[in-house]
Amino acid sequence: MAVFRRPKRPAPPDEPNLGEQLAELVEEAEQPVGTGPAAAYEAEQRGRGRAIVLRTARVLGNGGLAAARGAARGAAFGGKALAEQLVRAAPRIPVRDLAALRAQHPDAAFPEELADRLVTGAVRASGALGAGVGAAAMMPVPPAMPAEIAAETLAVAAVEIKLIAELHEVYGVPAEGTVTQRAGAYLGAWANRRGVDATLLVRPAGFAALAIGAEVRQQVRRRLTRSTLRHLPTVIPLLVGAGIGATMNRRDTRRLADEVRTDLRSRRPADRAYWGAAAPAVEGEVVAKGGTPPEDGGA
């Protein structure tokens, strides 16, 4: 008797790094809107946010599942599974150091001005993600919505973690250690809505514990579960959810930024000259120690 084997499904194409997609969205949103119509700019941002949420939902693996199975997996992603996804994604989120931030925003003369730019970009990106998934609710695809809510929650968390990490750079108190250790430190800061725990900076095993510690994972899990529940109103149909999602995300991200900035302002930078040391190079100036001065252009 012939044996029928289920044909193998083709391997899905490699998806772009979520962290890199979100970094592009955030850095674009930091720039002034310009002279064009604000509605067109917002529509473009919302479209990009929607595309990122859809790609992230596919990565989470819920795109074509049945409604009941999709709902169950969506609930799971709101807890432990989604927390593990964020823990794995965190080290891949591109974080700019202070020199890169000042080079991209050379007209920001003081830390507070630069921090304002970063918050503006993160708030806009967060709003675009909320509006994007909210707009999808008008489409007749309810099985996809649990996965998309989970994907939005993960994407917004990544935007906020990137913001927290770069605010630490702006205020002169960046986390040290390996990429994974720094990511663990900023994950804990995001979960607790404050700066990196200063006591961990002086303990030799502090960052190692943050990188893999069960306590941080538990904090992240609780925070993601609350975020998932708050995002449920974005599925209200007929584009009403888009407005709710955008407004709610912008408000929550700005509130988080205010809390973290208040904490970081109370800390003293290890190097008081850190801001000037990261100043963008001026044309015609020697940019590196021991560098060769530019040649004279005299006759």
Residue frames as qw, qx, qy, qz and C-alpha x, y, z in Angstrom:
[[0.000, 0.889, 0.458, 0.000, 0.00, 0.00, 0.00],
 [0.395, 0.553, -0.024, 0.733, 1.29, 3.37, -0.97],
 [0.418, -0.573, -0.405, 0.576, 2.28, 5.70, 1.79],
 [0.183, 0.823, 0.235, 0.484, 1.23, 9.30, 1.34],
 [0.515, -0.287, -0.289, 0.754, 3.50, 11.81, 2.96],
 [0.017, 0.936, 0.283, -0.210, 2.50, 15.33, 3.79],
 [0.587, 0.586, 0.006, 0.558, 4.46, 17.66, 1.49],
 [0.504, -0.363, -0.255, 0.741, 7.01, 19.80, 3.27],
 [0.093, 0.960, 0.253, -0.079, 6.13, 23.45, 3.54],
 [0.569, 0.548, -0.110, 0.603, 8.66, 25.79, 1.98],
 [0.494, -0.361, -0.361, 0.704, 10.79, 27.60, 4.52],
 [0.057, 0.950, 0.297, -0.079, 9.54, 31.13, 5.13],
 [0.503, 0.632, -0.112, 0.579, 11.77, 33.90, 3.82],
 [0.493, -0.194, -0.422, 0.736, 14.06, 35.53, 6.32],
 [0.114, -0.914, -0.372, -0.111, 12.32, 38.40, 8.04],
 [0.280, 0.655, -0.251, 0.656, 14.17, 41.67, 8.60],
 [0.392, -0.129, -0.644, 0.644, 15.43, 42.26, 12.11],
 [0.222, -0.816, -0.524, -0.096, 12.57, 43.77, 14.15],
 [0.452, -0.663, -0.116, 0.586, 15.00, 45.94, 16.06],
 [0.321, -0.099, 0.382, 0.861, 16.40, 47.46, 12.87],
 [0.014, -0.583, -0.632, -0.510, 12.92, 48.12, 11.46],
 [0.345, -0.837, -0.410, 0.111, 11.87, 49.88, 14.65],
 [0.474, -0.460, 0.062, 0.749, 15.13, 51.83, 14.80],
 [0.207, 0.211, 0.484, 0.824, 14.44, 53.21, 11.32],
 [0.195, -0.727, -0.580, -0.311, 10.88, 54.12, 12.30],
 [0.465, -0.752, -0.269, 0.381, 12.01, 55.88, 15.48],
 [0.440, -0.319, 0.192, 0.817, 14.90, 57.78, 13.90],
 [0.104, 0.410, 0.541, 0.727, 12.69, 58.97, 11.06],
 [0.306, -0.783, -0.519, -0.155, 10.07, 60.11, 13.58],
 [0.502, -0.542, -0.184, 0.649, 12.68, 62.17, 15.47],
 [0.289, 0.076, 0.304, 0.904, 12.99, 64.54, 12.54],
 [0.274, 0.367, 0.224, -0.860, 10.72, 67.60, 12.14],
 [0.592, 0.480, 0.635, -0.129, 7.58, 66.89, 10.13],
 [0.331, 0.025, 0.483, 0.810, 8.53, 69.56, 7.58],
 [0.235, 0.237, -0.032, -0.942, 6.36, 71.75, 5.42],
 [0.310, -0.126, -0.805, -0.490, 4.16, 69.02, 3.92],
 [0.641, -0.412, -0.155, -0.628, 0.69, 68.16, 5.18],
 [0.296, -0.398, 0.761, -0.419, 0.76, 66.58, 8.63],
 [0.854, 0.095, 0.282, -0.427, -2.02, 64.15, 7.63],
 [0.795, 0.492, -0.350, -0.054, 0.15, 62.68, 4.87],
 [0.159, 0.550, -0.737, 0.359, 3.07, 62.26, 7.27],
 [0.550, -0.215, 0.618, -0.518, 0.86, 60.55, 9.86],
 [0.905, 0.264, 0.039, -0.331, -0.61, 58.23, 7.21],
 [0.618, 0.546, -0.555, 0.106, 2.89, 57.22, 6.10],
 [0.091, -0.439, 0.761, -0.469, 3.98, 56.55, 9.68],
 [0.745, -0.037, 0.421, -0.517, 0.80, 54.58, 10.36],
 [0.869, 0.395, -0.221, -0.201, 1.42, 52.48, 7.25],
 [0.409, 0.516, -0.702, 0.271, 4.96, 51.69, 8.34],
 [0.368, -0.310, 0.674, -0.561, 3.76, 50.84, 11.83],
 [0.868, 0.133, 0.165, -0.449, 1.12, 48.54, 10.41],
 [0.758, 0.470, -0.452, -0.026, 3.68, 46.76, 8.19],
 [0.120, 0.475, -0.767, 0.415, 6.01, 46.21, 11.16],
 [0.607, -0.154, 0.540, -0.562, 3.18, 44.78, 13.27],
 [0.903, 0.278, -0.058, -0.322, 2.19, 42.38, 10.48],
 [0.597, 0.500, -0.610, 0.151, 5.75, 41.17, 9.98],
 [0.132, -0.393, 0.742, -0.526, 6.18, 40.72, 13.72],
 [0.786, -0.011, 0.315, -0.532, 2.91, 38.77, 13.91],
 [0.863, 0.366, -0.323, -0.128, 4.22, 36.42, 11.22],
 [0.304, 0.491, -0.729, 0.368, 7.40, 35.93, 13.21],
 [0.446, -0.253, 0.613, -0.601, 5.34, 35.05, 16.27],
 [0.023, 0.051, -0.983, -0.177, 3.77, 32.31, 14.17],
 [0.312, 0.391, 0.709, -0.497, 0.06, 33.11, 14.34],
 [0.190, 0.274, -0.345, -0.877, -0.67, 34.39, 10.85],
 [0.508, 0.025, -0.605, -0.612, -2.78, 31.56, 9.45],
 [0.066, -0.070, -0.942, 0.322, -4.09, 29.73, 12.52],
 [0.285, -0.577, -0.690, -0.331, -7.74, 29.12, 13.28],
 [0.244, -0.732, -0.009, -0.637, -9.57, 31.55, 15.55],
 [0.794, -0.594, -0.050, -0.118, -9.58, 29.47, 18.73],
 [0.864, -0.067, -0.054, 0.497, -5.97, 28.41, 18.38],
 [0.341, 0.555, -0.019, 0.759, -4.95, 31.95, 17.51],
 [0.418, -0.771, -0.014, -0.480, -6.69, 33.32, 20.60],
 [0.882, -0.452, -0.040, 0.125, -5.01, 30.77, 22.83],
 [0.737, 0.132, -0.019, 0.663, -1.57, 31.51, 21.42],
 [0.083, 0.715, 0.040, 0.693, -2.25, 35.23, 21.63],
 [0.624, -0.743, -0.012, -0.243, -3.01, 34.91, 25.34],
 [0.897, -0.234, -0.008, 0.375, 0.16, 32.91, 25.83],
 [0.538, 0.420, 0.009, 0.731, 2.24, 35.54, 24.10],
 [0.233, -0.831, -0.038, -0.504, 0.85, 38.05, 26.59],
 [0.736, -0.653, 0.168, -0.062, 2.74, 36.20, 29.30],
 [0.684, -0.480, 0.460, 0.301, 5.79, 33.99, 29.46],
 [0.725, 0.314, 0.452, 0.414, 6.20, 33.30, 25.74],
 [0.277, 0.903, 0.131, 0.301, 6.04, 36.97, 24.77],
 [0.417, -0.865, 0.267, 0.075, 8.48, 37.83, 27.54],
 [0.755, -0.209, 0.485, 0.388, 10.93, 35.30, 26.13],
 [0.565, 0.643, 0.336, 0.393, 10.52, 36.82, 22.68],
 [0.010, -0.982, 0.046, -0.180, 11.40, 40.25, 24.09],
 [0.631, -0.646, 0.378, 0.206, 14.38, 38.89, 26.04],
 [0.748, 0.098, 0.477, 0.451, 15.74, 37.37, 22.82],
 [0.402, 0.780, 0.292, 0.381, 15.03, 40.50, 20.77],
 [0.297, -0.942, -0.033, 0.154, 16.46, 43.03, 23.25],
 [0.567, -0.475, 0.373, 0.560, 20.19, 42.51, 22.41],
 [0.472, 0.300, 0.578, 0.594, 19.37, 43.10, 18.72],
 [0.072, 0.937, 0.341, -0.028, 17.77, 46.52, 19.24],
 [0.561, 0.388, -0.044, 0.730, 20.21, 49.08, 17.77],
 [0.375, -0.860, -0.234, 0.255, 21.16, 51.59, 20.47],
 [0.454, 0.728, -0.084, 0.506, 23.08, 54.72, 19.45],
 [0.584, -0.336, -0.324, 0.665, 25.84, 55.96, 21.70],
 [0.073, -0.836, -0.231, 0.493, 26.03, 59.63, 22.64],
 [0.202, -0.411, 0.464, 0.758, 28.45, 60.49, 19.83],
 [0.116, 0.276, 0.812, 0.501, 26.09, 59.04, 17.23],
 [0.035, -0.770, -0.622, 0.138, 23.09, 60.80, 18.79],
 [0.141, -0.761, -0.007, 0.633, 24.84, 64.17, 18.81],
 [0.200, -0.186, 0.632, 0.725, 26.00, 63.68, 15.23],
 [0.055, 0.472, 0.806, 0.352, 22.40, 63.02, 14.13],
 [0.167, -0.892, -0.412, -0.084, 21.10, 65.99, 16.12],
 [0.561, 0.130, -0.158, 0.802, 23.94, 68.55, 15.99],
 [0.101, -0.553, -0.061, -0.825, 21.64, 71.45, 16.87],
 [0.712, -0.618, -0.315, -0.109, 20.73, 69.92, 20.24],
 [0.226, 0.701, -0.421, 0.529, 23.05, 71.99, 22.43],
 [0.323, -0.422, 0.631, -0.565, 22.12, 70.47, 25.81],
 [0.015, 0.006, 0.998, -0.065, 21.16, 67.03, 27.13],
 [0.363, 0.422, 0.616, -0.558, 17.55, 68.08, 27.73],
 [0.471, 0.551, -0.221, -0.652, 17.15, 69.22, 24.13],
 [0.294, 0.295, -0.867, -0.272, 18.49, 65.93, 22.81],
 [0.136, 0.149, 0.925, -0.320, 16.33, 63.94, 25.23],
 [0.469, 0.474, 0.282, -0.690, 13.28, 65.86, 23.99],
 [0.461, 0.454, -0.547, -0.530, 14.09, 64.80, 20.41],
 [0.156, 0.129, -0.979, -0.012, 14.42, 61.16, 21.40],
 [0.271, 0.300, 0.752, -0.522, 11.15, 61.20, 23.31],
 [0.496, 0.496, -0.038, -0.711, 9.36, 62.85, 20.38],
 [0.404, 0.353, -0.752, -0.383, 10.58, 60.14, 18.02],
 [0.052, -0.025, -0.980, 0.190, 9.65, 57.29, 20.34],
 [0.357, 0.377, 0.537, -0.665, 6.21, 58.76, 21.06],
 [0.529, 0.470, -0.269, -0.653, 5.48, 59.17, 17.35],
 [0.337, 0.255, -0.883, -0.206, 6.68, 55.65, 16.56],
 [0.105, 0.137, 0.897, -0.407, 4.66, 54.17, 19.41],
 [0.463, 0.441, 0.284, -0.714, 1.58, 56.02, 18.19],
 [0.480, 0.422, -0.547, -0.541, 2.14, 54.78, 14.63],
 [0.168, 0.086, -0.982, 0.021, 2.28, 51.18, 15.85],
 [0.237, 0.310, 0.734, -0.556, -0.94, 51.61, 17.82],
 [0.490, 0.503, -0.004, -0.712, -2.72, 53.29, 14.93],
 [0.333, 0.354, -0.770, -0.414, -1.51, 50.64, 12.50],
 [0.087, -0.103, -0.986, 0.094, -2.91, 47.69, 14.40],
 [0.285, 0.420, 0.537, -0.674, -6.07, 49.62, 15.28],
 [0.444, 0.444, -0.294, -0.721, -6.76, 50.34, 11.62],
 [0.223, 0.151, -0.931, -0.248, -6.55, 46.63, 10.88],
 [0.239, 0.206, 0.826, -0.468, -9.58, 46.01, 13.06],
 [0.538, 0.437, 0.053, -0.718, -11.88, 47.26, 10.30],
 [0.436, 0.335, -0.744, -0.379, -10.81, 44.29, 8.20],
 [0.888, -0.186, -0.009, -0.421, -12.71, 40.97, 8.51],
 [0.670, 0.310, -0.638, 0.218, -9.77, 39.04, 9.96],
 [0.594, -0.687, 0.181, -0.377, -10.59, 38.48, 13.66],
 [0.967, -0.156, -0.078, 0.183, -8.39, 35.34, 13.87],
 [0.630, 0.412, -0.185, 0.632, -5.31, 37.48, 13.25],
 [0.176, -0.849, 0.035, -0.497, -6.05, 40.08, 15.90],
 [0.780, -0.618, 0.063, 0.071, -4.68, 38.24, 19.00],
 [0.807, 0.029, 0.122, 0.577, -1.35, 37.78, 17.23],
 [0.304, 0.656, 0.106, 0.682, -1.33, 41.39, 16.07],
 [0.449, -0.853, 0.003, -0.266, -2.04, 42.68, 19.57],
 [0.849, -0.406, 0.131, 0.310, 0.88, 40.57, 20.82],
 [0.665, 0.320, 0.167, 0.654, 3.05, 41.86, 17.99],
 [0.011, 0.840, 0.073, 0.538, 2.12, 45.48, 18.74],
 [0.661, -0.748, 0.047, -0.034, 2.89, 44.96, 22.42],
 [0.844, -0.162, 0.171, 0.482, 6.31, 43.53, 21.56],
 [0.487, 0.539, 0.176, 0.664, 7.10, 46.30, 19.06],
 [0.210, -0.889, -0.037, -0.406, 6.11, 49.12, 21.42],
 [0.777, -0.600, 0.096, 0.164, 8.19, 47.53, 24.19],
 [0.770, 0.101, 0.176, 0.605, 11.20, 47.46, 21.87],
 [0.197, 0.757, 0.122, 0.611, 10.71, 51.15, 21.00],
 [0.470, -0.847, 0.023, -0.247, 10.56, 52.03, 24.69],
 [0.858, -0.362, 0.125, 0.342, 13.62, 49.93, 25.59],
 [0.599, 0.400, 0.146, 0.678, 15.58, 51.66, 22.83],
 [0.086, -0.852, -0.072, -0.512, 14.44, 55.02, 24.22],
 [0.698, -0.714, 0.055, 0.000, 15.50, 54.11, 27.76],
 [0.842, -0.083, 0.135, 0.515, 18.92, 52.93, 26.62],
 [0.435, 0.517, 0.139, 0.724, 19.56, 56.11, 24.64],
 [0.317, -0.879, -0.065, -0.351, 18.32, 58.34, 27.47],
 [0.804, -0.518, 0.071, 0.283, 20.98, 56.71, 29.66],
 [0.663, 0.218, 0.169, 0.696, 23.53, 57.77, 27.04],
 [0.079, 0.778, 0.182, 0.596, 22.18, 61.34, 26.96],
 [0.493, -0.831, 0.039, -0.256, 22.36, 61.74, 30.75],
 [0.218, 0.694, -0.633, 0.263, 25.85, 60.23, 30.98],
 [0.527, -0.339, 0.695, -0.352, 24.96, 57.06, 32.89],
 [0.746, 0.261, -0.475, -0.388, 25.03, 54.25, 30.28],
 [0.918, -0.280, 0.261, -0.101, 25.05, 50.61, 31.34],
 [0.055, 0.655, -0.735, -0.165, 28.34, 48.76, 30.96],
 [0.661, -0.083, 0.739, -0.097, 29.11, 45.16, 30.06],
 [0.238, 0.044, 0.825, 0.511, 28.44, 43.01, 27.01],
 [0.322, -0.127, -0.414, -0.842, 25.58, 43.64, 24.60],
 [0.547, -0.373, -0.729, -0.176, 23.49, 40.96, 26.31],
 [0.397, -0.357, -0.570, 0.625, 24.28, 42.33, 29.77],
 [0.045, 0.111, 0.023, -0.992, 23.36, 45.88, 28.77],
 [0.434, -0.228, -0.576, -0.654, 20.16, 44.62, 27.17],
 [0.516, -0.403, -0.741, 0.150, 19.28, 42.82, 30.41],
 [0.227, -0.273, -0.375, 0.856, 19.91, 46.01, 32.38],
 [0.222, 0.037, -0.186, -0.956, 17.64, 48.06, 30.13],
 [0.477, -0.305, -0.747, -0.347, 14.96, 45.36, 30.15],
 [0.411, -0.428, -0.669, 0.448, 14.87, 45.60, 33.93],
 [0.050, -0.216, -0.124, 0.967, 14.74, 49.40, 33.75],
 [0.345, -0.136, -0.496, -0.785, 11.81, 49.20, 31.30],
 [0.497, -0.379, -0.777, -0.076, 9.92, 46.71, 33.48],
 [0.402, -0.503, -0.524, 0.557, 10.39, 48.90, 36.56],
 [0.137, 0.887, 0.310, 0.315, 9.83, 52.22, 34.74],
 [0.367, -0.899, 0.161, 0.179, 13.05, 53.80, 36.02],
 [0.310, 0.762, -0.568, -0.033, 16.75, 54.01, 35.28],
 [0.761, 0.150, -0.616, 0.137, 19.06, 51.01, 35.53],
 [0.742, -0.658, -0.131, 0.007, 19.36, 49.86, 39.14],
 [0.162, 0.851, -0.431, 0.251, 22.49, 51.68, 40.32],
 [0.648, -0.530, 0.526, -0.150, 23.29, 49.00, 42.94],
 [0.940, 0.192, 0.267, 0.088, 23.84, 46.46, 40.16],
 [0.502, 0.819, -0.212, 0.181, 26.53, 48.63, 38.59],
 [0.089, -0.741, 0.602, -0.283, 28.91, 48.04, 41.49],
 [0.797, -0.231, 0.531, -0.171, 28.29, 44.33, 42.01],
 [0.097, -0.425, 0.788, 0.435, 30.59, 42.08, 39.93],
 [0.167, 0.191, 0.951, 0.179, 27.83, 39.58, 39.14],
 [0.305, 0.481, 0.379, -0.729, 25.12, 42.19, 38.75],
 [0.455, 0.467, -0.344, -0.676, 24.94, 42.37, 34.97],
 [0.193, 0.128, -0.954, -0.191, 25.31, 38.62, 34.53],
 [0.154, 0.326, 0.836, -0.415, 22.28, 38.17, 36.76],
 [0.389, 0.538, 0.126, -0.737, 20.33, 40.73, 34.76],
 [0.284, 0.370, -0.673, -0.575, 21.17, 39.07, 31.48],
 [0.445, -0.033, -0.864, -0.235, 19.65, 35.70, 32.39],
 [0.087, -0.023, 0.734, -0.673, 17.93, 36.23, 35.74],
 [0.117, -0.471, -0.862, -0.143, 14.47, 34.79, 36.40],
 [0.086, -0.623, -0.457, 0.629, 13.52, 37.90, 38.38],
 [0.078, 0.387, -0.281, -0.874, 13.95, 40.19, 35.36],
 [0.151, -0.131, -0.844, -0.498, 12.00, 37.76, 33.17],
 [0.134, -0.556, -0.792, 0.213, 9.19, 37.74, 35.71],
 [0.016, -0.593, -0.181, 0.784, 9.12, 41.55, 35.82],
 [0.120, 0.226, -0.551, -0.794, 9.06, 41.73, 32.03],
 [0.126, -0.298, -0.918, -0.228, 6.29, 39.12, 31.88],
 [0.055, -0.636, -0.625, 0.448, 4.09, 41.08, 34.28],
 [0.037, 0.537, -0.084, -0.839, 4.68, 44.31, 32.42],
 [0.123, 0.082, -0.735, -0.662, 3.90, 42.74, 29.03],
 [0.077, -0.444, -0.893, 0.007, 0.71, 41.13, 30.35],
 [0.014, 0.680, 0.392, -0.619, -0.55, 44.51, 31.57],
 [0.060, 0.429, -0.377, -0.819, 0.41, 46.10, 28.26],
 [0.050, -0.138, -0.888, -0.436, -1.43, 43.45, 26.26],
 [0.030, -0.614, -0.757, 0.223, -4.63, 44.04, 28.23],
 [0.014, 0.662, 0.113, -0.741, -4.34, 47.80, 27.71],
 [0.026, 0.284, -0.596, -0.751, -4.00, 47.28, 23.96],
 [0.249, 0.360, 0.899, 0.026, -7.29, 45.41, 23.58],
 [0.284, 0.744, 0.345, -0.497, -9.31, 48.60, 22.77],
 [0.025, 0.520, -0.505, -0.688, -7.26, 49.00, 19.58],
 [0.137, 0.111, 0.924, 0.338, -9.30, 46.22, 17.94],
 [0.338, 0.608, 0.484, -0.531, -12.49, 48.31, 17.95],
 [0.539, 0.347, 0.603, 0.476, -13.56, 48.37, 14.29],
 [0.258, 0.862, 0.369, 0.232, -14.15, 51.15, 11.78],
 [0.464, 0.504, -0.160, 0.711, -10.87, 52.95, 12.48],
 [0.462, -0.817, 0.022, -0.345, -12.03, 54.09, 15.93],
 [0.899, -0.365, 0.032, 0.239, -9.48, 51.64, 17.31],
 [0.653, 0.404, -0.025, 0.640, -6.73, 53.35, 15.33],
 [0.067, -0.765, 0.089, -0.634, -7.31, 56.61, 17.17],
 [0.758, -0.623, 0.073, -0.180, -7.53, 54.89, 20.53],
 [0.930, -0.057, 0.000, 0.363, -4.39, 52.85, 19.91],
 [0.483, 0.539, -0.079, 0.686, -2.34, 55.83, 18.78],
 [0.272, -0.771, 0.100, -0.567, -3.47, 58.07, 21.65],
 [0.858, -0.506, 0.048, -0.078, -2.98, 55.39, 24.29],
 [0.878, 0.080, -0.034, 0.471, 0.47, 54.41, 23.07],
 [0.295, 0.643, -0.105, 0.699, 1.67, 58.01, 22.81],
 [0.481, -0.745, 0.096, -0.452, 0.44, 58.74, 26.32],
 [0.924, -0.372, 0.044, 0.069, 2.00, 55.62, 27.86],
 [0.780, 0.255, -0.055, 0.568, 5.37, 56.07, 26.13],
 [0.095, 0.715, -0.124, 0.682, 5.58, 59.74, 27.14],
 [0.667, -0.675, 0.085, -0.304, 4.68, 58.89, 30.74],
 [0.944, -0.143, -0.001, 0.296, 7.39, 56.22, 30.82],
 [0.558, 0.486, -0.078, 0.668, 9.92, 58.69, 29.40],
 [0.223, -0.786, 0.104, -0.567, 9.02, 61.30, 32.02],
 [0.832, -0.542, 0.075, -0.089, 9.49, 58.79, 34.85],
 [0.888, 0.048, 0.012, 0.458, 12.85, 57.55, 33.54],
 [0.354, 0.635, -0.068, 0.683, 14.13, 61.08, 32.87],
 [0.460, -0.791, 0.087, -0.394, 13.18, 62.19, 36.39],
 [0.909, -0.377, 0.100, 0.149, 15.21, 59.30, 37.78],
 [0.780, 0.263, 0.048, 0.566, 18.22, 59.89, 35.51],
 [0.096, 0.826, -0.049, 0.553, 18.36, 63.63, 36.28],
 [0.621, -0.747, 0.146, -0.188, 18.99, 62.75, 39.93],
 [0.925, -0.142, 0.131, 0.326, 22.13, 60.77, 39.08],
 [0.100, -0.868, 0.348, 0.341, 25.63, 62.16, 38.68],
 [0.824, 0.523, -0.220, 0.006, 27.53, 61.16, 35.51],
 [0.868, -0.302, 0.079, 0.387, 30.75, 59.26, 36.15],
 [0.501, 0.039, 0.221, 0.836, 32.50, 61.64, 33.72],
 [0.073, 0.750, 0.346, -0.559, 31.37, 65.24, 34.07],
 [0.075, 0.559, -0.408, -0.718, 32.90, 66.10, 30.69],
 [0.488, 0.182, 0.840, 0.149, 30.97, 63.36, 28.88],
 [0.439, 0.781, 0.390, -0.214, 28.74, 65.76, 26.92],
 [0.154, 0.873, -0.318, -0.337, 31.57, 67.80, 25.43],
 [0.355, -0.386, 0.808, 0.269, 33.63, 64.70, 24.70],
 [0.467, 0.337, 0.807, 0.133, 30.87, 63.40, 22.42],
 [0.270, 0.727, 0.058, -0.628, 30.40, 66.68, 20.53],
 [0.790, 0.517, 0.302, 0.132, 30.08, 66.30, 16.76],
 [0.584, -0.178, 0.265, 0.746, 33.20, 67.09, 14.81],
 [0.234, 0.859, 0.072, -0.450, 33.42, 70.50, 13.17],
 [0.786, 0.562, 0.112, 0.231, 34.56, 70.65, 9.56],
 [0.384, 0.758, -0.312, 0.424, 38.30, 71.31, 9.40],
 [0.477, -0.680, 0.437, -0.345, 38.84, 70.13, 12.98],
 [0.287, 0.309, -0.903, 0.080, 41.05, 67.22, 14.03],
 [0.758, -0.295, -0.177, -0.554, 38.54, 64.57, 15.11],
 [0.943, -0.224, -0.234, 0.074, 40.75, 61.96, 16.74],
 [0.492, -0.795, 0.318, 0.158, 43.59, 62.02, 19.20],
 [0.547, -0.341, 0.618, 0.450, 46.88, 61.86, 17.41],
 [0.621, 0.634, 0.453, 0.090, 45.17, 62.64, 14.12],
 [0.479, 0.026, 0.277, 0.833, 46.85, 64.55, 11.34],
 [0.149, 0.632, 0.216, -0.730, 45.78, 68.17, 10.98],
 [0.639, 0.669, 0.379, 0.034, 44.16, 69.02, 7.66],
 [0.588, 0.060, 0.249, 0.767, 46.60, 70.23, 5.00],
 [0.022, 0.613, 0.084, -0.785, 46.79, 73.95, 4.40],
 [0.560, 0.598, 0.542, 0.189, 45.03, 75.05, 1.30],
 [0.082, -0.827, 0.091, 0.548, 47.23, 78.11, 0.83],
 [0.606, 0.762, -0.176, -0.148, 48.79, 79.21, -2.41]]
